[in-house]
């Protein structure tokens, strides 16, 4: 039903910023929770941040104060603003409709030291 496409990744120096985009082919207005996940080489995929349809957000401790998740339902887009990036943030970042098997293809984020 809904297809997700991530973009905005790239190569950035430590301390820099990136803004990730998750564009949905359909409306996300009625979707309760959207999430950003990441998977670093040799590691399990992990939740980074999530946001409800009402705008309530959650983020893991490792990114608190640095990453901000937001959504624009009118534009069918979920965002992840990443500031003060660290080398440890290097991973493929995925968008997901939480609780489902709907995932995007991922966008690579590489933070140089």
PyMOL commands that set and color helices and strands:
alter all, ss='L'
color gray80, all
select helices_A, chain A and resi 73-75+87-89
alter helices_A, ss='H'
color red, helices_A
select strands_A, chain A and resi 4-7+10-13+18-24+33-39+46-52+57-59+67-72+77-82+91-97+107-112
alter strands_A, ss='S'
color yellow, strands_A
deselect
rebuild
show_as cartoon
